[in-house]
Amino acid sequence: MNFKHLHYFWAAAKAGGIVRAGQQLHVTPHTLSAQIKLLEESLGCRLLQKSGRGVELTAEGRTALSYADQIFSLGAELEAAVSSKGKAGRSLHFRVGIADSVPKAIAYRLLEPALGVPQQQVRLICHEGNFRDLLAQLSVHRLDLVVADEAMSKQTGVKAFNHTLGTTAMSFFIAPELKSVLKGPFPDCLDGAPMLVQGSASAMRQRLDLWLAEHRLRPRLIGEFDDAALLKAFGGEGRGVFMSPSVLEEETCAQYGVEVLGRVPDLIEEFFGISPERRITHPCVAAITHTARAKFLRK
């Protein structure tokens, strides 16, 4: 691949037009179009198509732009890293993948110590996604750490190591208007009650299903959510009882206008940091693991 051609495409996509990009690059529109066409021929697909007076990305173009963003971002980092003029005050880029099942408030508590690493200007770059996809990115060194609510299995084939960050018990929450409908004390009142639960792929969902079965409780499942914030938003509107970490009780009640229905010490959510290092040397990962173990999340 000719990276000069890729750079021309990237500039045109960012500028939203060939003429505008040509002005920025001091290249004629004809030359720019010809170079982009050569890139399209080498890839075997169209990347840009006309849209009014400008251009828009095709589906393949959007994919190419995503990779181009990463390529030229890394190029800028490389230049800064090896340039003598860039050494003074250079920031430490810390790339973290956060499993989408981890509550945002928990993620902040865990990652916040990284921003206070002594004698470092840390630039935190967060990516949220599916746990397995994040591990794949970790395996090719696109991430320095993955934060998840489950440990990495040995069967994944990824050369990385689990570092326990902390645990918390779980609490059930309910909107005030829905509480009057339930019958009996907790947890018996959950039987037949409308409930909002985590997605089936969540490690906590599996523990919840086992706990409900052990107590012979059969709530009426109203919705399943991979996004914890969306689950709580529905719960705040009175659509059902929902579960969230006990360590976040005050924040959850204040933000969503709900009450604590009951606490379950037997239901424990665990949080892990997964990194390529068995013996942690990365200063940001060291700060996170040290602080998490010192404070511990369990409530």
C-alpha positions as a Markdown table, in Angstrom:
| # | Residue | x | y | z |
|---|---|---|---|---|
| 1 | Met | 0.0 | 0.0 | 0.0 |
| 2 | Asn | 1.2 | 3.5 | -0.8 |
| 3 | Phe | 0.8 | 5.5 | 2.4 |
| 4 | Lys | 1.0 | 8.8 | 0.5 |
| 5 | His | -2.2 | 7.8 | -1.3 |
| 6 | Leu | -3.7 | 6.7 | 2.0 |
| 7 | His | -2.8 | 10.1 | 3.5 |
| 8 | Tyr | -4.5 | 11.9 | 0.6 |
| 9 | Phe | -7.7 | 9.8 | 1.1 |
| 10 | Trp | -7.5 | 10.5 | 4.9 |
| 11 | Ala | -7.2 | 14.2 | 4.3 |
| 12 | Ala | -10.1 | 14.3 | 1.8 |
| 13 | Ala | -12.3 | 12.3 | 4.1 |
| 14 | Lys | -11.6 | 14.6 | 7.0 |
| 15 | Ala | -12.0 | 17.8 | 4.9 |
| 16 | Gly | -15.3 | 16.5 | 3.4 |
| 17 | Gly | -14.2 | 17.4 | -0.1 |
| 18 | Ile | -11.4 | 17.1 | -2.7 |
| 19 | Val | -11.0 | 20.8 | -3.3 |
| 20 | Arg | -10.8 | 21.7 | 0.4 |
| 21 | Ala | -8.3 | 18.9 | 1.1 |
| 22 | Gly | -6.2 | 20.0 | -1.9 |
| 23 | Gln | -6.0 | 23.5 | -0.5 |
| 24 | Gln | -4.9 | 22.2 | 2.9 |
| 25 | Leu | -2.2 | 19.9 | 1.3 |
| 26 | His | -1.2 | 22.5 | -1.4 |
| 27 | Val | -2.1 | 19.9 | -4.1 |
| 28 | Thr | -4.3 | 20.4 | -7.1 |
| 29 | Pro | -7.7 | 18.6 | -7.0 |
| 30 | His | -6.9 | 16.7 | -10.1 |
| 31 | Thr | -3.7 | 15.3 | -8.5 |
| 32 | Leu | -5.5 | 14.5 | -5.3 |
| 33 | Ser | -8.3 | 12.6 | -7.1 |
| 34 | Ala | -5.9 | 10.7 | -9.2 |
| 35 | Gln | -3.9 | 9.6 | -6.1 |
| 36 | Ile | -7.0 | 8.5 | -4.3 |
| 37 | Lys | -8.2 | 6.5 | -7.4 |
| 38 | Leu | -4.9 | 4.6 | -7.3 |
| 39 | Leu | -5.5 | 3.7 | -3.7 |
| 40 | Glu | -9.0 | 2.5 | -4.5 |
| 41 | Glu | -7.7 | 0.4 | -7.4 |
| 42 | Ser | -5.1 | -1.2 | -5.1 |
| 43 | Leu | -7.8 | -2.0 | -2.5 |
| 44 | Gly | -10.3 | -3.1 | -5.2 |
| 45 | Cys | -13.2 | -0.9 | -3.9 |
| 46 | Arg | -14.6 | 2.6 | -3.9 |
| 47 | Leu | -13.8 | 4.6 | -0.8 |
| 48 | Leu | -15.4 | 8.0 | -1.7 |
| 49 | Gln | -18.4 | 8.9 | -3.7 |
| 50 | Lys | -19.8 | 12.3 | -4.7 |
| 51 | Ser | -22.3 | 14.0 | -2.5 |
| 52 | Gly | -23.4 | 17.4 | -3.7 |
| 53 | Arg | -20.4 | 19.6 | -3.9 |
| 54 | Gly | -18.4 | 17.3 | -1.6 |
| 55 | Val | -17.7 | 13.6 | -1.1 |
| 56 | Glu | -18.9 | 11.1 | 1.4 |
| 57 | Leu | -17.5 | 7.8 | 2.6 |
| 58 | Thr | -18.7 | 4.4 | 1.3 |
| 59 | Ala | -19.0 | 1.5 | 3.8 |
| 60 | Glu | -15.5 | 0.4 | 2.8 |
| 61 | Gly | -14.3 | 4.0 | 3.1 |
| 62 | Arg | -15.5 | 4.2 | 6.7 |
| 63 | Thr | -13.5 | 1.1 | 7.5 |
| 64 | Ala | -10.4 | 2.5 | 5.8 |
| 65 | Leu | -10.8 | 5.8 | 7.6 |
| 66 | Ser | -10.9 | 4.0 | 10.9 |
| 67 | Tyr | -7.6 | 2.3 | 10.2 |
| 68 | Ala | -6.1 | 5.5 | 8.7 |
| 69 | Asp | -6.9 | 7.4 | 11.9 |
| 70 | Gln | -5.0 | 4.8 | 13.9 |
| 71 | Ile | -2.0 | 4.7 | 11.5 |
| 72 | Phe | -1.5 | 8.5 | 11.4 |
| 73 | Ser | -2.1 | 8.8 | 15.1 |
| 74 | Leu | 0.6 | 6.3 | 15.8 |
| 75 | Gly | 2.8 | 8.0 | 13.3 |
| 76 | Ala | 2.5 | 11.3 | 15.2 |
| 77 | Glu | 3.3 | 9.5 | 18.4 |
| 78 | Leu | 6.4 | 7.9 | 16.8 |
| 79 | Glu | 7.6 | 11.3 | 15.7 |
| 80 | Ala | 7.1 | 12.8 | 19.1 |
| 81 | Ala | 8.7 | 9.8 | 20.8 |
| 82 | Val | 12.0 | 9.8 | 18.9 |
| 83 | Ser | 12.2 | 13.6 | 18.3 |
| 84 | Ser | 14.6 | 15.4 | 20.7 |
| 85 | Lys | 12.3 | 18.4 | 20.6 |
| 86 | Gly | 9.4 | 16.3 | 21.7 |
| 87 | Lys | 11.0 | 14.6 | 24.7 |
| 88 | Ala | 10.5 | 17.5 | 27.1 |
| 89 | Gly | 7.0 | 17.4 | 28.5 |
| 90 | Arg | 6.0 | 14.4 | 26.3 |
| 91 | Ser | 2.8 | 12.8 | 27.5 |
| 92 | Leu | 2.5 | 9.1 | 28.4 |
| 93 | His | -0.3 | 7.6 | 26.4 |
| 94 | Phe | -2.3 | 5.0 | 28.4 |
| 95 | Arg | -4.7 | 2.9 | 26.3 |
| 96 | Val | -7.4 | 1.1 | 28.3 |
| 97 | Gly | -10.2 | -1.1 | 27.1 |
| 98 | Ile | -13.3 | -1.2 | 29.3 |
| 99 | Ala | -15.7 | -4.1 | 29.0 |
| 100 | Asp | -19.2 | -2.7 | 28.3 |
| 101 | Ser | -20.6 | -4.6 | 31.3 |
| 102 | Val | -18.5 | -2.5 | 33.8 |
| 103 | Pro | -20.4 | 0.4 | 35.3 |
| 104 | Lys | -19.0 | 3.8 | 34.2 |
| 105 | Ala | -18.7 | 5.0 | 37.8 |
| 106 | Ile | -16.7 | 1.9 | 38.7 |
| 107 | Ala | -14.5 | 2.4 | 35.7 |
| 108 | Tyr | -13.8 | 6.0 | 36.8 |
| 109 | Arg | -12.9 | 4.9 | 40.3 |
| 110 | Leu | -10.5 | 2.3 | 39.1 |
| 111 | Leu | -8.8 | 4.4 | 36.4 |
| 112 | Glu | -8.6 | 7.8 | 38.2 |
| 113 | Pro | -5.3 | 7.0 | 39.9 |
| 114 | Ala | -3.6 | 6.7 | 36.6 |
| 115 | Leu | -4.0 | 10.4 | 36.0 |
| 116 | Gly | -2.0 | 11.2 | 39.1 |
| 117 | Val | 1.2 | 9.2 | 38.3 |
| 118 | Pro | 4.1 | 11.3 | 39.5 |
| 119 | Gln | 6.4 | 13.0 | 37.0 |
| 120 | Gln | 4.2 | 12.0 | 34.1 |
| 121 | Gln | 1.8 | 13.8 | 31.8 |
| 122 | Val | -0.7 | 11.0 | 31.3 |
| 123 | Arg | -3.1 | 11.0 | 28.3 |
| 124 | Leu | -5.8 | 8.5 | 29.0 |
| 125 | Ile | -7.3 | 6.8 | 25.9 |
| 126 | Cys | -10.4 | 4.7 | 26.7 |
| 127 | His | -12.1 | 2.3 | 24.4 |
| 128 | Glu | -15.4 | 0.5 | 25.4 |
| 129 | Gly | -16.4 | -2.8 | 23.9 |
| 130 | Asn | -17.0 | -6.5 | 24.0 |
| 131 | Phe | -14.7 | -8.3 | 26.4 |
| 132 | Arg | -13.4 | -10.7 | 23.8 |
| 133 | Asp | -12.8 | -8.0 | 21.2 |
| 134 | Leu | -10.8 | -6.0 | 23.8 |
| 135 | Leu | -8.7 | -9.0 | 24.6 |
| 136 | Ala | -7.9 | -9.3 | 20.9 |
| 137 | Gln | -6.7 | -5.7 | 20.8 |
| 138 | Leu | -4.6 | -6.4 | 23.9 |
| 139 | Ser | -3.0 | -9.3 | 22.2 |
| 140 | Val | -1.7 | -7.1 | 19.4 |
| 141 | His | -0.6 | -4.3 | 21.8 |
| 142 | Arg | -3.3 | -1.8 | 20.9 |
| 143 | Leu | -4.2 | -1.6 | 24.5 |
| 144 | Asp | -2.1 | -1.5 | 27.7 |
| 145 | Leu | -4.9 | -2.7 | 30.0 |
| 146 | Val | -8.4 | -4.2 | 29.9 |
| 147 | Val | -10.8 | -3.6 | 32.8 |
| 148 | Ala | -13.5 | -6.2 | 33.1 |
| 149 | Asp | -15.9 | -7.8 | 35.5 |
| 150 | Glu | -14.6 | -11.3 | 34.7 |
| 151 | Ala | -11.1 | -12.8 | 34.6 |
| 152 | Met | -9.5 | -13.9 | 31.3 |
| 153 | Ser | -9.8 | -17.6 | 30.7 |
| 154 | Lys | -6.7 | -19.6 | 29.9 |
| 155 | Gln | -8.5 | -21.0 | 26.9 |
| 156 | Thr | -8.5 | -17.6 | 25.1 |
| 157 | Gly | -4.9 | -18.1 | 23.9 |
| 158 | Val | -4.0 | -14.5 | 24.7 |
| 159 | Lys | -0.7 | -14.0 | 26.5 |
| 160 | Ala | -1.8 | -11.8 | 29.3 |
| 161 | Phe | -2.4 | -11.9 | 33.1 |
| 162 | Asn | -5.3 | -11.2 | 35.4 |
| 163 | His | -4.8 | -8.7 | 38.3 |
| 164 | Thr | -7.6 | -8.6 | 40.8 |
| 165 | Leu | -8.7 | -5.0 | 41.5 |
| 166 | Gly | -11.6 | -5.5 | 43.9 |
| 167 | Thr | -15.1 | -6.7 | 44.6 |
| 168 | Thr | -18.4 | -5.3 | 45.7 |
| 169 | Ala | -21.6 | -6.9 | 46.9 |
| 170 | Met | -24.8 | -6.2 | 45.0 |
| 171 | Ser | -28.0 | -4.2 | 45.8 |
| 172 | Phe | -31.4 | -4.2 | 44.3 |
| 173 | Phe | -33.1 | -0.9 | 43.5 |
| 174 | Ile | -36.6 | 0.2 | 42.8 |
| 175 | Ala | -38.5 | 3.3 | 41.8 |
| 176 | Pro | -40.8 | 4.6 | 44.7 |
| 177 | Glu | -44.0 | 4.2 | 42.6 |
| 178 | Leu | -43.2 | 0.6 | 41.9 |
| 179 | Lys | -42.4 | -0.4 | 45.4 |
| 180 | Ser | -46.0 | -0.2 | 46.6 |
| 181 | Val | -46.9 | -2.9 | 44.1 |
| 182 | Leu | -44.6 | -5.5 | 45.5 |
| 183 | Lys | -45.7 | -8.0 | 48.2 |
| 184 | Gly | -43.8 | -9.3 | 51.1 |
| 185 | Pro | -40.3 | -8.7 | 52.5 |
| 186 | Phe | -37.1 | -8.8 | 50.4 |
| 187 | Pro | -36.1 | -11.0 | 48.7 |
| 188 | Asp | -39.5 | -12.8 | 48.5 |
| 189 | Cys | -41.0 | -9.7 | 47.0 |
| 190 | Leu | -39.0 | -10.4 | 43.8 |
| 191 | Asp | -41.1 | -13.4 | 42.9 |
| 192 | Gly | -43.3 | -12.3 | 40.1 |
| 193 | Ala | -41.9 | -8.7 | 40.2 |
| 194 | Pro | -41.0 | -6.9 | 37.0 |
| 195 | Met | -37.2 | -7.0 | 36.7 |
| 196 | Leu | -34.5 | -5.5 | 34.4 |
| 197 | Val | -31.4 | -7.6 | 34.2 |
| 198 | Gln | -27.9 | -7.6 | 32.6 |
| 199 | Gly | -27.3 | -9.2 | 29.3 |
| 200 | Ser | -26.9 | -13.0 | 29.1 |
| 201 | Ala | -23.1 | -12.7 | 28.3 |
| 202 | Ser | -22.5 | -10.8 | 31.6 |
| 203 | Ala | -20.7 | -12.8 | 34.3 |
| 204 | Met | -23.0 | -11.1 | 36.9 |
| 205 | Arg | -26.1 | -12.2 | 35.0 |
| 206 | Gln | -25.0 | -15.8 | 35.4 |
| 207 | Arg | -24.6 | -15.4 | 39.1 |
| 208 | Leu | -27.9 | -13.7 | 39.4 |
| 209 | Asp | -29.7 | -16.5 | 37.6 |
| 210 | Leu | -28.1 | -19.0 | 40.0 |
| 211 | Trp | -29.1 | -17.0 | 43.0 |
| 212 | Leu | -32.7 | -16.6 | 41.9 |
| 213 | Ala | -32.9 | -20.4 | 41.3 |
| 214 | Glu | -31.5 | -21.2 | 44.7 |
| 215 | His | -34.1 | -19.0 | 46.4 |
| 216 | Arg | -36.9 | -20.2 | 44.1 |
| 217 | Leu | -37.6 | -16.8 | 42.9 |
| 218 | Arg | -39.2 | -16.2 | 39.4 |
| 219 | Pro | -39.3 | -12.5 | 38.6 |
| 220 | Arg | -40.9 | -11.3 | 35.4 |
| 221 | Leu | -38.1 | -10.3 | 33.1 |
| 222 | Ile | -39.0 | -7.0 | 31.3 |
| 223 | Gly | -35.7 | -6.3 | 29.6 |
| 224 | Glu | -32.1 | -7.4 | 29.2 |
| 225 | Phe | -29.3 | -4.8 | 28.8 |
| 226 | Asp | -25.6 | -4.9 | 28.0 |
| 227 | Asp | -25.3 | -1.2 | 29.0 |
| 228 | Ala | -25.6 | -0.7 | 32.7 |
| 229 | Ala | -26.5 | 3.0 | 32.4 |
| 230 | Leu | -29.4 | 2.2 | 30.1 |
| 231 | Leu | -30.7 | -0.5 | 32.5 |
| 232 | Lys | -30.7 | 2.0 | 35.3 |
| 233 | Ala | -32.5 | 4.6 | 33.2 |
| 234 | Phe | -35.3 | 2.2 | 32.6 |
| 235 | Gly | -35.3 | 1.3 | 36.3 |
| 236 | Gly | -35.5 | 5.0 | 37.2 |
| 237 | Glu | -38.7 | 5.3 | 35.1 |
| 238 | Gly | -40.3 | 2.5 | 37.2 |
| 239 | Arg | -40.1 | -0.2 | 34.6 |
| 240 | Gly | -38.7 | -2.8 | 36.9 |
| 241 | Val | -36.4 | -3.7 | 39.8 |
| 242 | Phe | -32.7 | -3.7 | 38.9 |
| 243 | Met | -29.4 | -4.7 | 40.4 |
| 244 | Ser | -26.2 | -2.6 | 40.7 |
| 245 | Pro | -23.1 | -2.6 | 42.8 |
| 246 | Ser | -23.6 | -1.7 | 46.5 |
| 247 | Val | -20.6 | 0.6 | 46.4 |
| 248 | Leu | -22.6 | 2.8 | 44.1 |
| 249 | Glu | -25.8 | 3.0 | 46.2 |
| 250 | Glu | -25.6 | 6.7 | 47.0 |
| 251 | Glu | -24.9 | 7.7 | 43.4 |
| 252 | Thr | -27.5 | 5.4 | 41.9 |
| 253 | Cys | -30.3 | 6.6 | 44.2 |
| 254 | Ala | -29.4 | 10.3 | 43.6 |
| 255 | Gln | -29.0 | 10.0 | 39.9 |
| 256 | Tyr | -32.0 | 7.8 | 39.1 |
| 257 | Gly | -34.5 | 8.7 | 41.9 |
| 258 | Val | -34.7 | 5.1 | 43.2 |
| 259 | Glu | -34.5 | 3.4 | 46.6 |
| 260 | Val | -32.5 | 0.4 | 47.9 |
| 261 | Leu | -34.9 | -2.5 | 48.0 |
| 262 | Gly | -32.4 | -4.9 | 49.5 |
| 263 | Arg | -28.8 | -6.0 | 49.6 |
| 264 | Val | -27.3 | -9.4 | 48.8 |
| 265 | Pro | -23.9 | -10.1 | 50.3 |
| 266 | Asp | -23.8 | -13.4 | 48.6 |
| 267 | Leu | -23.9 | -11.8 | 45.1 |
| 268 | Ile | -20.4 | -10.5 | 44.5 |
| 269 | Glu | -19.2 | -8.7 | 41.5 |
| 270 | Glu | -15.4 | -8.9 | 40.8 |
| 271 | Phe | -13.3 | -6.5 | 38.8 |
| 272 | Phe | -10.1 | -7.4 | 37.0 |
| 273 | Gly | -7.3 | -5.6 | 35.2 |
| 274 | Ile | -5.8 | -7.7 | 32.5 |
| 275 | Ser | -2.4 | -6.7 | 31.1 |
| 276 | Pro | 0.4 | -8.2 | 29.1 |
| 277 | Glu | 2.7 | -8.0 | 32.2 |
| 278 | Arg | 2.8 | -10.6 | 35.0 |
| 279 | Arg | 5.1 | -8.3 | 37.0 |
| 280 | Ile | 3.6 | -4.9 | 36.5 |
| 281 | Thr | 6.0 | -2.2 | 35.3 |
| 282 | His | 3.7 | 0.2 | 33.5 |
| 283 | Pro | 3.4 | 3.2 | 35.9 |
| 284 | Cys | -0.4 | 3.7 | 35.1 |
| 285 | Val | -1.2 | 0.0 | 35.6 |
| 286 | Ala | 0.8 | 0.0 | 38.8 |
| 287 | Ala | -1.0 | 3.0 | 40.2 |
| 288 | Ile | -4.4 | 1.5 | 39.4 |
| 289 | Thr | -3.7 | -1.9 | 40.9 |
| 290 | His | -2.0 | -0.4 | 44.0 |
| 291 | Thr | -4.8 | 2.0 | 44.8 |
| 292 | Ala | -7.6 | -0.5 | 44.1 |
| 293 | Arg | -6.0 | -3.1 | 46.4 |
| 294 | Ala | -5.4 | -0.5 | 49.1 |
| 295 | Lys | -8.9 | 0.9 | 49.1 |
| 296 | Phe | -10.7 | -2.2 | 47.9 |
| 297 | Leu | -14.2 | -1.8 | 46.4 |
| 298 | Arg | -16.1 | -4.2 | 48.6 |
| 299 | Lys | -19.0 | -2.7 | 50.6 |
